[in-house]
Amino acid sequence: MKLNRIFGAVAATMLMATPALALDISGAGATFPYPVYAKWAEAYKKETGVGLNYQSIGSGGGIKQIQAKTVTFGATDAPLKGDQLDKAGLVQFPMVMGGIVPVVNVEGVGPGDLTLDGPTLAKIFLGQITSWDDPAIKKLNPDAKLPSSAIAIVHRSDGSGTTFNFTNYLSKVSPDWKDKVGSATAVEWPAGLGGKGNEGVANYVAQTKGAIGYVEYAYAKQNKLAHAKMINKDGKAVEPVTKSFQAAAANADWMSQPGFGVILTDEPGADSWPITAATFILIHKQPQDPAAASEALKFFAWAYKSGAPMAEALDYIPMPEKVVADVQSVWAKEIKGADGRALYSATN
């Protein structure tokens, strides 16, 4: 099913302005996982009658809303650090993984026709490479017929975990980027036009000749945008596909960071996609509405158990079973009602 059909099917559940039903789950945040959350919401509603009202507003907005306790859960692609989680009284866990890809709108260039490496990508977004026939791009694409047209940079305008992971990667591969721009959910972009959400960036790239931007792969695929191949840490040109996302995540030590906050950019491995990322859920340890939090945990448990085929169909990577078991152990230990009782158990 195409994403536009999925979005249409769940629009009433996900985005309606009317008050949610008593059992409906409220969340807000990252646009990166919105396609798979939408698909899960559609299936879960049919199976249980419980809806998901999810605002796809960017990771920064999701963090603000969960901290303000206006939603049951927040979603972010930029994991919070341990001290931030402790201060806000939050539990954080990864829900699904995917890949962030450079997308272009260049005449005669189709999906996978263009190859870029990290340093060249950084120079483009720094505004140092300004035309598609620049020698640095031609060197990576000796057989491509690249136009002399100007490069139009498109980036996120909102606080974004996709931006966090993209700029984290650029900071790892380019000392110049690290010194001048750095890595955050929102940065001072040296050049370019800002779009809101992965949706906004995808739309701007699709409409702008000579454009380059970065989006979660599902948005590239469903909007029929031309993605670039990337040279990874091992010097291999790789496509953004399930195999390369899995390769990047294969050796992740999820328990090594508070809240499972592992960054998956620039991972070694011949098959690894260099801008792979997980997306995370934030929920209060002592929710002000325990019943709503309990319903949310039931939904997440269902998604872990039954949502993998839907995630894979949209080119996301489900979390490994061991990670799921560790996450659910944290739920049982740390998320409690006012009476001190756990809101989740393995028998839920």
Long-range contacts (C-beta under 8 A, 24 or more apart in sequence): 1-39, 2-222, 3-35, 3-38, 3-218, 3-219, 3-222, 3-314, 4-222, 6-35, 6-38, 6-39, 6-42, 7-38, 9-42, 10-38, 10-39, 10-41, 10-42, 10-45, 13-41, 13-42, 13-45, 13-51, 13-52, 13-53, 14-38, 14-41, 14-52, 14-53, 14-54, 14-56, 15-53, 15-54, 15-55, 15-56, 16-53, 20-51, 20-53, 21-51, 23-49, 23-50, 23-51, 23-295, 24-50, 24-51, 24-52, 24-53, 25-50, 25-51, 25-52, 25-53, 25-72, 25-73, 25-292, 25-295, 25-296, 25-299, 26-53, 26-54, 26-71, 26-72, 26-73, 26-292, 27-52, 27-53, 27-54, 27-55, 27-62, 27-71, 27-72, 27-73, 27-74, 27-75, 27-281, 27-296, 28-54, 28-55, 28-56, 28-57, 28-61, 28-62, 28-65, 28-66, 28-70, 28-71, 28-74, 28-75, 29-55, 29-56, 29-57, 29-58, 29-59, 29-61, 29-62, 29-63, 29-65, 29-66, 29-74, 29-75, 29-76, 29-282, 30-56, 30-58, 30-59, 30-62, 30-75, 30-76, 30-77, 30-160, 30-161, 30-162, 30-279, 31-56, 31-57, 31-58, 31-160, 31-162, 31-197, 31-198, 31-199, 31-216, 32-59, 32-77, 32-98, 32-100, 32-161, 32-162, 32-198, 32-216, 32-277, 32-279, 33-75, 33-77, 33-95, 33-96, 33-98, 33-216, 33-279, 33-316, 34-198, 35-216, 35-218, 35-219, 35-222, 35-314, 36-96, 36-218, 36-307, 36-310, 36-311, 36-314, 36-316, 37-75, 39-307, 39-310, 39-311, 39-313, 39-314, 40-299, 40-302, 40-303, 40-307, 40-310, 43-306, 43-307, 43-310, 44-299, 44-302, 44-303, 47-302, 48-302, 50-295, 50-298, 50-299, 52-299, 56-197, 56-199, 57-158, 57-197, 58-156, 58-158, 58-159, 58-160, 58-161, 58-185, 58-196, 58-197, 59-159, 59-160, 59-161, 59-162, 59-164, 59-185, 60-158, 60-159, 60-160, 60-185, 60-186, 61-158, 61-159, 62-282, 63-159, 63-282, 66-90, 66-282, 66-283, 66-284, 69-284, 69-288, 72-283, 72-287, 72-289, 72-292, 72-293, 72-295, 72-296, 73-281, 73-282, 73-283, 73-293, 73-296, 74-281, 74-282, 74-283, 75-279, 75-280, 75-281, 75-282, 76-161, 76-279, 76-280, 76-282, 77-160, 77-161, 77-162, 77-164, 77-165, 77-277, 77-278, 77-279, 77-280, 78-160, 78-161, 78-164, 78-165, 78-184, 78-185, 79-257, 79-259, 79-260, 79-261, 79-262, 79-263, 79-278, 79-280, 80-259, 80-261, 80-280, 80-282, 81-258, 81-261, 82-257, 82-258, 82-259, 82-261, 85-258, 85-259, 88-284, 89-284, 89-285, 89-286, 90-259, 90-282, 90-283, 90-284, 90-285, 91-259, 91-282, 91-283, 91-284, 91-285, 91-330, 91-331, 91-334, 91-335, 92-258, 92-259, 92-260, 92-261, 92-280, 92-281, 92-282, 93-259, 93-260, 93-280, 93-281, 93-327, 93-330, 93-331, 94-254, 94-260, 94-262, 94-278, 94-279, 94-280, 94-281, 94-319, 94-323, 94-327, 95-278, 95-279, 95-280, 95-281, 95-300, 95-303, 95-319, 96-278, 96-279, 96-311, 96-316, 96-317, 96-318, 96-319, 97-245, 97-249, 97-264, 97-276, 97-277, 97-278, 97-279, 97-316, 97-317, 97-318, 97-319, 98-216, 98-217, 98-218, 98-245, 98-276, 98-277, 98-279, 98-315, 98-316, 98-317, 99-216, 99-217, 99-240, 99-244, 99-245, 99-248, 99-273, 99-275, 99-276, 99-277, 99-315, 100-162, 100-165, 100-166, 100-169, 100-214, 100-215, 100-216, 100-217, 100-275, 100-276, 100-277, 101-214, 101-215, 101-216, 101-217, 101-220, 101-227, 101-228, 101-230, 101-240, 101-275, 102-212, 102-213, 102-214, 102-227, 102-228, 102-230, 103-201, 103-202, 103-205, 103-212, 103-213, 103-214, 103-215, 103-220, 103-225, 103-226, 103-227, 103-228, 104-205, 104-211, 104-212, 104-225, 104-226, 104-227, 104-228, 105-205, 105-206, 105-207, 105-208, 105-209, 105-210, 105-211, 105-212, 105-225, 105-226, 106-132, 106-146, 106-147, 106-149, 106-210, 106-226, 107-147, 107-149, 107-209, 108-145, 108-147, 109-144, 109-146, 109-226, 110-226, 111-220, 111-225, 111-226, 111-227, 112-226, 112-227, 112-228, 112-229, 112-239, 113-144, 113-226, 114-141, 114-144, 114-226, 114-228, 114-229, 115-140, 115-141, 115-228, 115-229, 115-230, 115-231, 115-237, 116-140, 116-228, 116-229, 116-230, 116-231, 117-173, 117-230, 117-231, 118-169, 118-170, 118-172, 118-173, 118-174, 118-230, 118-231, 118-266, 118-274, 119-173, 119-174, 121-170, 121-173, 121-230, 122-170, 122-173, 122-174, 122-176, 122-177, 123-174, 123-176, 124-151, 124-153, 124-212, 125-153, 125-155, 125-170, 125-177, 125-189, 125-190, 125-191, 125-192, 126-174, 126-176, 126-177, 126-180, 126-181, 126-190, 126-191, 127-153, 127-190, 127-191, 127-192, 132-210, 140-231, 147-210, 149-209, 149-210, 150-210, 151-210, 151-211, 151-212, 152-192, 152-193, 152-208, 152-209, 152-210, 152-211, 152-212, 153-189, 153-191, 153-192, 153-193, 153-211, 153-212, 153-213, 154-192, 154-193, 154-194, 154-195, 154-201, 154-204, 154-205, 154-208, 154-211, 154-212, 154-213, 155-189, 155-192, 155-193, 155-194, 155-195, 155-201, 155-213, 155-214, 156-186, 156-194, 156-195, 156-196, 156-197, 156-200, 156-201, 157-194, 157-195, 157-196, 157-200, 158-186, 158-196, 158-197, 159-185, 159-186, 160-185, 160-186, 160-197, 161-185, 161-277, 161-279, 162-198, 162-214, 162-215, 162-216, 162-277, 163-187, 165-263, 165-264, 165-265, 165-275, 165-277, 166-214, 166-275, 168-263, 168-265, 169-265, 169-266, 169-274, 169-275, 172-265, 172-266, 173-266, 173-274, 214-275, 217-315, 218-314, 218-315, 218-316, 221-315, 230-273, 230-274, 230-275, 231-274, 232-266, 232-269, 232-270, 232-272, 232-273, 232-274, 233-266, 233-267, 233-268, 233-269, 233-272, 233-274, 234-268, 234-269, 234-270, 234-272, 236-270, 236-271, 238-271, 238-272, 238-273, 238-274, 239-273, 240-273, 240-315, 241-273, 241-315, 242-312, 242-315, 242-317, 243-271, 244-271, 244-272, 244-273, 244-276, 245-273, 245-276, 245-315, 245-317, 246-317, 247-271, 247-272, 247-273, 248-272, 248-273, 248-274, 248-276, 249-276, 249-278, 249-317, 254-323, 254-326, 255-326, 260-323, 260-326, 260-327, 278-319, 283-335, 284-335, 285-334, 285-335, 285-336, 286-335, 286-336, 286-337, 286-338, 287-335, 287-337, 287-343, 290-337, 290-338, 290-343, 293-335, 293-343, 294-343, 294-344, 294-348, 297-331, 297-335, 297-343, 297-344, 297-348, 298-348, 301-328, 301-344, 301-348, 304-328
